[in-house]
């Protein structure tokens, strides 16, 4: 299904990744270990945020048509997600739940057609939340929307729509979101194989407020990437990421808020180990 359109949540994803991915202003450590056969994966994650520490341990099993992902966090909550592929041609189902939250169960069904995608989600409880999203088109141009409904209050929780364009050297998107209260336009241009630039403009109709963010990504060499961003909110950020061994990354982030002169710049460090 290589020519299929992107699912609705992925419209504008290139700009989101360029402007937000890896901008982490805490201390994070991730260790991933694989079994000899590659069918099992063990991941331990630790996050220090201010004076608090959070952690989780997860294990992932990959079968021929089944993926089981189980995670235990520092609050002793157990999250489980079971993915069953090929329940019908081009479709898969995902069941997820969290213990001890007995209302957290959810069933997702994803269907991919050469010219359309359809994603549905329903909570597994007496008054579930219902979500539906769909796109039509191709990888080059797609149009889509999503809607959410709360059966407990009989009200819509969200309704958004968007259109995305993707070419080898650029991608653009226009998304009406927040129940029609805001319009987001994004653009990412690949200048050359090592440099990309992008921008995001958000117009909020309720208060006639505009926000604008620009950013860039530069591959200094095949192991090092430097990213920058600047927004009209007065915040300037940067990321420096180094792959110091295959699939193992160290990432340093920094951000300065020119409108909060009494506050110190924020810094973050993330370490990913994958032996």
Backbone bond lengths (Angstrom), bond angles and torsions (degrees), N, CA, C in turn:
res aa  C-N    CA-C-N  psi(-1)  N-CA   C-N-CA  omega(-1)  CA-C   N-CA-C  phi
1 X - - - 1.448 - - 1.534 110.42 -
2 X 1.327 116.73 38.92 1.451 120.71 -174.83 1.505 113.62 -64.45
3 X 1.359 118.40 -23.61 1.464 120.76 -178.54 1.511 112.55 -95.11
4 X 1.319 118.86 3.31 1.456 122.51 -177.14 1.522 110.74 -68.39
5 X 1.333 117.62 150.43 1.467 119.94 175.89 1.526 110.70 -68.46
6 X 1.317 115.82 159.29 1.458 120.28 177.94 1.523 110.00 -72.29
7 X 1.344 118.45 148.44 1.470 119.61 171.96 1.524 109.75 -59.20
8 X 1.335 116.81 156.51 1.459 119.65 -174.52 1.537 113.61 -56.07
9 X 1.348 120.58 -42.57 1.465 118.85 179.98 1.529 114.11 -61.32
10 X 1.335 117.63 -16.46 1.461 120.19 -177.98 1.528 113.11 -95.78
11 X 1.323 117.85 0.53 1.459 119.65 173.29 1.528 108.14 -68.58
12 X 1.313 116.97 124.32 1.464 121.25 -176.22 1.514 114.05 82.82
13 X 1.337 118.00 11.13 1.467 121.50 -176.17 1.530 111.98 -65.34
14 X 1.323 118.22 -34.06 1.466 119.95 -179.06 1.525 111.30 -59.05
15 X 1.336 116.83 -42.05 1.464 120.53 178.90 1.528 110.96 -69.79
16 X 1.340 117.04 -39.79 1.458 120.02 178.43 1.521 110.53 -59.67
17 X 1.331 117.05 -44.00 1.458 120.88 -179.98 1.528 111.07 -65.37
18 X 1.320 116.38 -44.29 1.461 119.88 -178.05 1.526 111.41 -63.88
19 X 1.338 117.32 -41.33 1.459 120.90 -172.33 1.523 114.12 -93.13
20 X 1.343 118.07 -16.48 1.467 119.21 -174.15 1.528 115.08 -128.68
21 X 1.325 117.92 -31.22 1.457 119.86 -175.15 1.527 111.59 -62.78
22 X 1.334 116.06 135.74 1.473 125.32 177.45 1.524 113.44 75.83
23 X 1.334 118.50 0.67 1.462 120.07 172.83 1.524 108.17 -83.06
24 X 1.315 116.38 85.33 1.457 123.51 -177.28 1.527 108.01 -115.77
25 X 1.341 116.30 122.82 1.463 119.65 -175.83 1.525 111.55 -111.01
26 X 1.325 114.97 38.50 1.454 123.10 173.81 1.524 106.79 -132.40
27 X 1.319 116.41 -169.35 1.461 120.48 174.92 1.522 107.69 -111.78
28 X 1.327 116.44 122.63 1.455 121.13 -174.75 1.522 110.46 -132.69
29 X 1.316 115.45 138.00 1.464 122.16 179.16 1.519 108.86 -130.35
30 X 1.331 116.63 132.13 1.467 121.79 179.88 1.525 109.43 -133.43
31 X 1.316 115.99 127.84 1.459 122.18 176.82 1.520 108.56 -119.91
32 X 1.324 116.85 124.49 1.462 122.58 -179.99 1.518 109.43 -119.54
33 X 1.325 116.50 132.11 1.465 122.00 177.97 1.512 108.52 -129.81
34 X 1.327 116.53 137.86 1.457 122.81 -179.51 1.520 110.48 -110.08
35 X 1.343 115.44 149.48 1.454 119.74 174.40 1.525 109.47 -73.81
36 X 1.309 115.91 166.29 1.467 120.27 -178.25 1.524 111.80 -61.90
37 X 1.331 116.71 -31.25 1.469 120.01 -179.34 1.523 112.33 -86.77
38 X 1.342 117.15 -13.32 1.464 120.58 -179.28 1.516 114.09 81.56
39 X 1.342 117.71 3.67 1.472 120.68 -178.19 1.522 112.10 -89.43
40 X 1.324 118.26 -13.59 1.452 121.63 179.80 1.523 109.82 -125.55
41 X 1.328 114.26 144.19 1.462 120.86 -178.70 1.514 109.28 -135.17
42 X 1.320 116.33 133.99 1.453 122.58 179.58 1.519 108.24 -117.80
43 X 1.347 117.19 128.20 1.459 121.06 -176.79 1.524 109.59 -131.67
44 X 1.322 116.33 128.57 1.466 122.49 174.34 1.526 107.87 -116.96
45 X 1.324 116.84 130.13 1.457 122.05 -176.87 1.524 110.30 -129.12
46 X 1.331 115.94 136.14 1.460 121.84 175.18 1.511 109.55 -128.47
47 X 1.326 117.31 138.10 1.457 122.27 -178.61 1.510 109.61 -134.90
48 X 1.331 117.17 123.44 1.463 122.49 175.10 1.523 107.97 -105.17
49 X 1.313 116.27 114.94 1.469 122.79 -178.57 1.512 108.07 -121.10
50 X 1.324 116.55 113.57 1.464 121.79 -173.33 1.527 108.43 56.96
51 X 1.335 117.18 -120.60 1.467 119.56 179.65 1.524 112.51 -103.09
52 X 1.323 116.74 14.62 1.456 120.70 -177.41 1.528 110.27 -113.02
53 X 1.321 115.15 148.09 1.464 120.99 179.15 1.523 109.12 -121.05
54 X 1.326 115.66 132.26 1.462 122.16 177.52 1.523 108.03 -124.83
55 X 1.307 115.69 147.69 1.451 119.32 179.23 1.516 111.60 -151.23
56 X 1.312 115.85 160.29 1.462 120.26 174.36 1.516 109.79 -154.62
57 X 1.297 114.36 156.64 1.471 122.51 176.71 1.520 107.20 -126.51
58 X 1.311 116.75 130.74 1.460 119.81 -179.19 1.514 110.50 -133.11
59 X 1.320 113.94 154.18 1.462 120.44 175.85 1.518 108.54 -133.00
60 X 1.310 115.87 140.50 1.461 121.78 -176.63 1.522 109.15 -126.70
61 X 1.322 115.32 128.46 1.466 120.65 177.00 1.520 109.09 -116.75
62 X 1.326 116.50 130.78 1.460 121.72 -179.31 1.528 109.81 -115.46
63 X 1.326 114.96 114.03 1.456 120.47 173.83 1.515 109.98 -100.60
64 X 1.316 116.79 -173.05 1.455 120.37 -178.31 1.527 111.73 -62.31
65 X 1.323 116.86 -44.08 1.463 121.31 -179.89 1.523 112.81 -127.62
66 X 1.324 117.01 8.99 1.460 120.77 -175.29 1.520 110.59 -134.28
67 X 1.333 115.66 138.65 1.457 122.40 174.27 1.525 107.40 -126.64
68 X 1.326 116.94 126.43 1.460 122.26 178.67 1.520 108.54 -117.08
69 X 1.326 116.21 123.06 1.462 122.60 -178.29 1.527 107.97 -122.54
70 X 1.339 116.66 120.21 1.457 121.64 -179.59 1.520 109.66 -125.52
71 X 1.349 116.33 134.70 1.457 121.24 -176.45 1.526 110.15 -134.83
72 X 1.333 115.76 136.58 1.456 122.94 175.56 1.520 107.39 -119.60
73 X 1.345 117.09 124.40 1.461 119.38 -177.68 1.522 111.05 -104.42
74 X 1.326 115.53 178.99 1.462 121.30 -174.77 1.515 113.12 -70.39
75 X 1.338 117.16 -10.26 1.465 121.31 175.40 1.523 111.09 -96.61
76 X 1.327 116.32 14.27 1.477 125.42 179.45 1.522 112.59 61.46
77 X 1.318 117.38 23.78 1.462 120.57 172.72 1.521 108.82 -84.73
78 X 1.304 116.47 141.28 1.465 121.92 179.82 1.530 108.23 -114.49
79 X 1.327 115.81 118.08 1.466 121.51 178.92 1.520 108.73 -108.13
80 X 1.319 115.40 133.84 1.461 120.81 -179.10 1.523 109.53 -130.35
81 X 1.325 115.80 136.79 1.465 121.26 176.33 1.516 108.84 -135.40
82 X 1.319 115.91 126.19 1.465 121.98 -179.47 1.528 107.99 -118.00
83 X 1.320 115.56 121.91 1.461 121.83 179.74 1.521 109.27 -110.10
84 X 1.310 116.56 126.15 1.463 122.09 177.87 1.521 107.62 -116.11
85 X 1.322 116.46 115.20 1.455 121.95 -179.06 1.523 110.50 -89.92
86 X 1.330 114.62 156.88 1.463 121.75 175.36 1.524 113.05 58.59
87 X 1.360 117.00 38.65 1.458 118.21 173.67 1.527 109.52 -65.75
88 X 1.322 115.60 -24.79 1.450 125.25 168.39 1.519 105.22 -155.28
89 X 1.327 119.28 163.84 1.461 119.20 -177.07 1.534 112.72 -51.83
90 X 1.327 115.49 126.50 1.467 123.46 176.74 1.515 113.75 67.81
91 X 1.333 118.62 21.71 1.460 121.14 -178.73 1.526 110.56 -132.98
92 X 1.330 115.27 149.02 1.457 121.07 175.02 1.523 109.05 -141.33
93 X 1.323 116.11 156.46 1.460 122.11 179.82 1.518 109.19 -123.93
94 X 1.331 115.14 145.30 1.464 121.48 -179.93 1.518 108.61 -130.04
95 X 1.324 116.46 123.37 1.466 122.24 174.68 1.520 107.87 -110.04
96 X 1.322 117.00 128.33 1.459 120.97 -179.99 1.524 109.72 -134.19
97 X 1.327 115.91 148.49 1.460 121.51 177.63 1.523 108.98 -159.79
98 X 1.332 114.76 161.11 1.457 121.17 -178.45 1.521 109.04 -131.09
99 X 1.313 115.56 133.84 1.470 122.24 177.09 1.530 108.11 -105.55
100 X 1.342 119.12 129.15 1.486 128.65 17.71 1.535 114.63 -98.36
101 X 1.307 120.67 11.49 1.465 122.10 -178.73 1.531 109.13 -75.28
102 X 1.339 116.68 100.91 1.462 120.14 -174.60 1.532 112.54 -75.77
103 X 1.342 117.30 -9.10 1.460 120.20 178.90 1.533 112.48 -99.11
104 X 1.315 116.99 7.48 1.464 120.48 -173.52 1.530 113.62 -88.01
105 X 1.316 117.82 -6.11 1.466 120.05 -177.54 1.520 112.30 -60.53
106 X 1.318 115.82 142.67 1.466 120.72 -177.65 1.520 109.46 -151.48
107 X 1.325 115.28 142.87 1.465 121.72 176.28 1.521 108.89 -119.21
108 X 1.324 116.40 124.75 1.465 122.49 177.56 1.526 108.85 -117.09
109 X 1.307 115.88 139.23 1.463 122.04 175.12 1.531 107.83 -125.92
110 X 1.332 116.00 128.72 1.464 121.88 -178.75 1.530 108.75 -119.82
111 X 1.314 115.04 128.53 1.460 120.79 179.69 1.527 109.14 -126.28
112 X 1.336 115.39 133.30 1.467 121.27 -178.21 1.524 109.11 -123.66
113 X 1.327 115.36 124.76 1.463 123.51 176.86 1.522 107.14 -116.78
114 X 1.328 119.38 155.65 1.469 119.13 179.11 1.529 114.13 -53.54
115 X 1.334 118.25 -24.82 1.467 119.70 -178.91 1.525 112.79 -128.49
116 X 1.348 117.64 18.22 1.458 119.68 -179.73 1.524 110.34 -163.40
117 X 1.328 115.25 154.80 1.463 121.25 171.01 1.521 107.88 -132.26
118 X 1.328 116.30 150.23 1.452 121.74 179.21 1.522 108.25 -141.93
119 X 1.331 116.22 125.52 1.459 121.94 178.21 1.518 109.08 -125.49
120 X 1.322 116.78 128.09 1.456 121.39 177.55 1.524 109.18 -125.57
121 X 1.328 115.45 149.22 1.459 121.35 179.22 1.518 109.00 -143.54
122 X 1.335 116.77 135.73 1.457 121.44 178.27 1.524 109.01 -139.84
123 X 1.336 116.03 133.12 1.450 120.47 176.74 1.513 111.29 -71.79
124 X 1.317 116.80 141.57 1.464 121.57 -179.03 1.528 109.74 -94.32
125 X 1.337 115.42 68.43 1.458 121.82 178.34 1.529 108.14 -152.52
126 X 1.331 118.96 170.91 1.470 120.29 -175.01 1.527 114.85 -61.59
127 X 1.341 118.12 -30.83 1.474 120.99 179.35 1.534 108.05 -124.69
128 X 1.309 116.95 75.73 1.468 119.97 -170.79 1.525 113.27 -78.06
129 X 1.329 113.45 159.78 1.452 121.83 167.14 1.522 107.76 -89.24
130 X 1.319 116.71 135.90 1.455 121.82 179.64 1.519 108.95 -114.75
131 X 1.323 116.92 133.14 1.459 121.95 177.23 1.521 108.87 -129.65
132 X 1.315 115.80 139.80 1.456 121.93 178.28 1.518 108.84 -141.00
133 X 1.321 116.67 130.47 1.465 121.06 175.35 1.521 108.85 -138.53
134 X 1.321 115.80 149.93 1.463 120.82 -178.04 1.517 109.86 -152.72
135 X 1.316 115.74 151.54 1.465 121.82 173.53 1.523 108.12 -137.90
136 X 1.322 115.15 153.07 1.455 122.04 173.68 1.523 108.28 -132.93
137 X 1.325 116.00 154.75 1.455 120.34 178.77 1.507 111.73 127.18
138 X 1.324 115.95 -134.81 1.460 122.27 -178.10 1.518 108.39 -147.46
139 X 1.341 116.50 -176.19 1.451 119.44 175.97 1.521 111.37 -63.18
140 X 1.322 117.66 -31.45 1.466 121.17 -177.27 1.522 112.33 -75.64
141 X 1.332 117.54 -42.62 1.464 121.93 -178.79 1.520 108.38 -140.36
142 X 1.323 116.85 128.80 1.459 119.37 177.27 1.523 110.02 -142.21
143 X 1.324 114.77 149.11 1.450 123.36 -179.85 1.524 107.20 -128.02
144 X 1.334 116.15 134.92 1.454 117.37 -176.60 1.509 113.58 -157.73
145 X 1.332 114.58 177.87 1.452 120.87 178.98 1.511 110.48 -161.12
146 X 1.320 115.73 168.30 1.457 121.63 177.40 1.519 109.36 -145.72
147 X 1.328 115.16 151.53 1.458 121.05 179.41 1.525 107.77 -144.33
148 X 1.342 115.71 143.71 1.453 121.75 177.37 1.514 110.24 -125.85
149 X 1.335 116.88 142.38 1.464 121.51 -177.02 1.515 109.82 -134.43
150 X 1.343 116.74 130.97 1.458 123.36 177.56 1.529 108.37 -100.06
151 X 1.330 116.65 110.92 1.459 119.66 -177.13 1.524 111.99 -70.65
152 X 1.330 117.80 -22.56 1.460 120.53 -179.95 1.525 111.23 -67.94
153 X 1.336 116.37 -41.43 1.463 120.76 -178.55 1.523 112.80 -104.92
154 X 1.337 116.20 -2.18 1.473 121.84 -177.48 1.531 110.84 53.50
155 X 1.314 115.46 46.23 1.461 120.36 -177.90 1.524 110.60 -134.44
156 X 1.318 115.33 154.35 1.450 121.19 175.95 1.522 109.37 -79.12
157 X 1.320 116.55 130.12 1.461 120.91 179.02 1.523 112.09 -92.89
158 X 1.334 116.78 -22.20 1.461 120.68 177.90 1.510 109.59 -165.10
159 X 1.331 115.47 151.85 1.458 121.89 168.01 1.524 107.17 -155.61
160 X 1.325 113.70 118.50 1.457 122.17 -175.26 1.520 109.37 -134.62
161 X 1.315 116.20 156.97 1.458 121.40 178.34 1.522 108.75 -146.69
162 X 1.337 116.02 153.07 1.453 118.53 -179.19 1.511 112.52 -163.55
163 X 1.325 114.56 166.26 1.456 122.37 176.67 1.524 108.02 -135.32
164 X 1.320 116.43 139.67 1.454 121.12 -178.13 1.516 111.80 -128.86
165 X 1.325 115.62 145.36 1.458 123.14 177.82 1.525 108.39 -125.15
166 X 1.326 116.55 133.78 1.458 120.70 -179.82 1.520 110.44 -136.07
167 X 1.318 115.54 125.00 1.453 123.27 175.02 1.530 107.95 -128.51
168 X 1.340 117.87 166.85 1.468 118.78 -178.25 1.520 114.32 -55.44
169 X 1.345 117.74 -32.44 1.463 118.96 -175.97 1.522 114.57 -113.22
170 X 1.327 118.47 3.63 1.465 119.08 175.93 1.523 110.43 -159.27
171 X 1.325 114.53 161.32 1.466 121.67 172.55 1.524 107.71 -144.59
172 X 1.323 115.96 144.78 1.458 121.62 -179.19 1.514 109.11 -142.97
173 X 1.324 116.19 153.51 1.461 120.68 -179.94 1.515 109.63 -150.52
174 X 1.330 115.34 149.94 1.455 122.95 175.51 1.527 106.56 -133.74
175 X 1.338 116.64 117.94 1.462 120.73 -171.68 1.527 109.73 -129.76
176 X 1.333 115.48 126.10 1.458 122.42 172.66 1.526 106.89 -94.37
177 X 1.335 117.55 116.79 1.464 120.98 -171.79 1.521 111.61 -134.70
178 X 1.337 115.42 -176.10 1.469 122.28 -178.17 1.530 111.50 54.88
179 X 1.336 115.93 46.43 1.468 122.35 -178.92 1.528 111.85 56.93
180 X 1.321 115.63 38.59 1.454 120.61 178.05 1.510 114.36 81.41
181 X 1.346 117.48 7.08 1.461 120.90 -177.85 1.524 113.43 -84.24
182 X 1.336 117.94 -15.28 1.458 119.92 -179.15 1.524 110.55 -145.52
183 X 1.313 114.82 155.06 1.463 122.78 179.04 1.514 107.93 -125.60
184 X 1.333 116.35 126.77 1.462 121.26 -178.68 1.526 109.75 -117.39
185 X 1.315 115.80 126.71 1.463 122.09 177.39 1.529 108.17 -118.47
186 X 1.336 116.71 131.73 1.462 120.91 -179.36 1.521 110.78 -131.10
187 X 1.323 114.68 153.69 1.459 120.34 178.18 1.527 108.68 -151.26
188 X 1.321 116.59 133.77 1.464 122.95 175.73 1.522 108.46 -130.45
189 X 1.324 116.22 130.52 1.460 121.20 -178.74 1.528 109.40 -123.26
190 X 1.317 115.98 129.06 1.463 121.49 175.70 1.519 108.21 -89.42
191 X 1.331 116.04 104.25 1.464 121.12 -177.43 1.523 110.35 -67.86
192 X 1.321 116.12 -46.02 1.461 123.45 176.14 1.524 106.86 -156.35
193 X 1.316 119.52 178.57 1.470 119.72 -176.19 1.525 115.16 -58.43
194 X 1.338 119.10 -16.71 1.466 121.04 -176.90 1.527 113.98 -110.75
195 X 1.330 119.03 -11.80 1.462 121.26 -174.49 1.528 110.56 -129.43
196 X 1.335 115.62 130.54 1.466 122.61 173.61 1.515 108.75 -130.71
197 X 1.315 116.47 144.43 1.464 121.98 176.11 1.515 108.35 -129.16
198 X 1.331 116.53 153.42 1.454 119.57 -178.71 1.509 111.99 -156.20
199 X 1.325 115.68 166.63 1.453 121.88 -179.79 1.522 109.97 -149.08
200 X 1.332 115.27 154.00 1.452 121.95 177.40 1.526 109.14 -138.83
201 X 1.318 115.64 129.77 1.461 121.95 176.87 1.521 108.49 -120.60
202 X 1.337 116.25 127.07 1.458 121.61 178.87 1.528 108.54 -119.77
203 X 1.319 116.12 123.94 1.461 122.93 177.41 1.516 108.58 -110.23
204 X 1.343 117.28 118.65 1.466 122.31 178.18 1.523 108.67 -102.22
205 X 1.327 115.80 113.92 1.455 120.95 -173.47 1.527 112.74 -71.99
206 X 1.329 117.91 -28.37 1.464 120.52 -175.09 1.522 112.37 -64.35
207 X 1.345 116.90 -35.13 1.464 119.56 -178.97 1.527 113.01 -124.77
208 X 1.333 116.65 13.63 1.463 121.46 179.11 1.530 111.70 54.18
209 X 1.307 115.51 37.92 1.463 120.32 -178.05 1.526 109.78 -103.08
210 X 1.331 115.61 138.11 1.459 121.89 176.26 1.523 109.55 -117.40
211 X 1.315 116.48 141.71 1.464 121.18 172.35 1.521 108.49 -130.72
212 X 1.314 115.26 142.27 1.463 121.17 -174.60 1.522 109.07 -134.99
213 X 1.327 115.75 132.84 1.462 121.54 179.48 1.517 109.36 -133.00
214 X 1.317 116.23 134.83 1.457 121.60 174.64 1.527 108.52 -120.98
215 X 1.319 116.62 152.81 1.457 119.91 -179.87 1.508 111.80 -157.13
216 X 1.317 114.98 169.28 1.457 120.86 -179.58 1.513 109.92 -148.17
217 X 1.322 115.66 159.90 1.458 122.96 174.95 1.525 108.33 -138.23
218 X 1.323 115.86 129.12 1.458 120.83 -176.82 1.521 109.44 -130.60
219 X 1.323 116.73 119.30 1.465 121.46 174.88 1.527 108.28 -84.13
220 X 1.313 115.88 101.61 1.468 120.69 -178.46 1.518 110.18 -62.88
221 X 1.327 116.01 -43.80 1.455 123.01 171.44 1.514 106.57 -149.76
222 X 1.315 118.40 -174.72 1.469 118.93 -174.61 1.526 113.09 -72.05
223 X 1.344 117.41 -4.25 1.462 120.38 178.54 1.531 113.27 -113.53
224 X 1.321 118.26 -12.22 1.456 121.61 -171.68 1.522 111.58 -127.61
225 X 1.332 116.29 131.54 1.461 122.69 177.67 1.521 109.48 -128.60
226 X 1.329 115.79 136.11 1.467 122.13 177.48 1.528 108.16 -121.42
227 X 1.344 116.66 129.69 1.459 122.10 179.30 1.529 109.68 -121.63
228 X 1.317 116.31 148.89 1.461 121.95 176.04 1.526 109.30 -137.46
229 X 1.338 116.04 155.55 1.462 120.61 173.94 1.526 109.44 -153.50
230 X 1.319 115.31 152.27 1.457 122.70 -179.54 1.522 107.96 -145.49
231 X 1.335 116.79 133.63 1.463 120.55 -177.37 1.523 110.76 -126.89
232 X 1.332 114.77 161.01 1.453 120.50 179.17 1.529 111.77 -70.82
233 X 1.322 118.07 -9.24 1.458 121.25 174.97 1.517 111.72 -75.96
234 X 1.336 116.35 -3.73 1.458 120.99 179.03 1.504 114.84 92.20
235 X 1.332 116.75 7.85 1.462 120.21 -178.63 1.525 110.89 -98.14
236 X 1.331 115.47 134.62 1.463 122.35 175.91 1.526 108.17 -123.20
237 X 1.325 116.65 130.47 1.452 120.37 -177.36 1.507 112.55 -133.20
238 X 1.334 115.19 160.70 1.458 120.64 176.27 1.521 109.52 -149.24
239 X 1.329 113.83 154.18 1.459 122.10 178.05 1.523 108.37 -135.03
240 X 1.322 116.33 134.80 1.464 122.08 172.71 1.523 107.44 -123.53
241 X 1.323 116.71 120.27 1.467 121.38 -176.49 1.520 110.08 -124.34
242 X 1.327 115.47 133.41 1.463 121.71 -178.19 1.524 109.85 -127.66
243 X 1.329 116.02 127.01 1.465 121.68 173.05 1.525 106.99 -90.26
244 X 1.334 115.92 94.46 1.458 119.65 -172.50 1.528 112.95 -83.61
245 X 1.328 116.07 -12.28 1.457 122.54 168.72 1.515 106.14 -156.17
246 X 1.343 120.00 162.10 1.462 120.88 -175.49 1.526 113.19 -51.78
247 X 1.362 115.49 122.38 1.463 124.45 176.95 1.527 113.78 66.84
248 X 1.334 118.56 9.68 1.465 122.71 175.47 1.520 108.14 -113.08
249 X 1.329 115.93 125.66 1.460 121.28 -171.35 1.517 111.27 -125.65
250 X 1.324 115.86 146.65 1.450 122.34 168.09 1.527 106.86 -123.27
251 X 1.328 116.56 129.63 1.461 121.68 -173.42 1.521 109.89 -128.16
252 X 1.323 116.08 128.35 1.462 122.48 176.13 1.522 108.76 -114.08
253 X 1.336 116.72 130.71 1.462 121.99 -179.27 1.519 110.06 -125.27
254 X 1.325 116.12 149.70 1.459 121.38 177.02 1.521 109.04 -148.71
255 X 1.322 116.15 147.58 1.461 121.04 178.37 1.524 109.65 -147.39
256 X 1.334 115.80 137.18 1.463 122.25 178.06 1.524 108.83 -122.36
257 X 1.331 115.38 131.41 1.464 121.92 179.22 1.526 108.31 -106.84
258 X 1.330 116.65 107.02 1.460 121.26 -176.87 1.521 112.82 -68.94
259 X 1.344 117.50 -17.25 1.459 120.57 -179.83 1.531 112.32 -93.21
260 X 1.322 116.23 -3.76 1.469 120.81 177.37 1.523 107.94 -120.18
261 X 1.326 115.23 68.63 1.466 120.63 -173.32 1.518 112.09 -66.04
262 X 1.330 116.95 -22.37 1.459 119.62 179.60 1.524 112.43 -80.17
263 X 1.331 116.75 -12.24 1.462 120.86 -178.71 1.519 110.90 -98.83
264 X 1.303 115.40 150.94 1.457 120.94 178.07 1.515 110.39 -82.04
265 X 1.329 118.10 154.88 1.472 120.13 174.28 1.518 110.69 -59.14
266 X 1.310 116.28 151.68 1.459 121.14 178.99 1.525 109.64 -96.66
267 X 1.341 115.24 141.77 1.454 120.46 179.35 1.524 108.78 -131.01
268 X 1.321 115.32 151.68 1.452 120.41 178.46 1.513 110.93 -144.58
269 X 1.339 115.48 153.02 1.453 121.58 179.42 1.520 108.79 -140.04
270 X 1.318 116.38 128.18 1.469 121.12 178.87 1.517 109.38 -128.74
271 X 1.318 115.51 135.08 1.462 122.01 -179.67 1.518 108.47 -125.66
272 X 1.332 116.38 123.74 1.463 122.77 178.17 1.517 108.31 -117.52
273 X 1.320 115.84 121.60 1.472 121.69 179.65 1.523 108.61 -114.26
274 X 1.306 115.77 128.64 1.463 121.46 177.19 1.521 108.07 -139.26
275 X 1.337 116.55 87.56 1.480 120.05 -177.26 1.526 111.93 -59.94
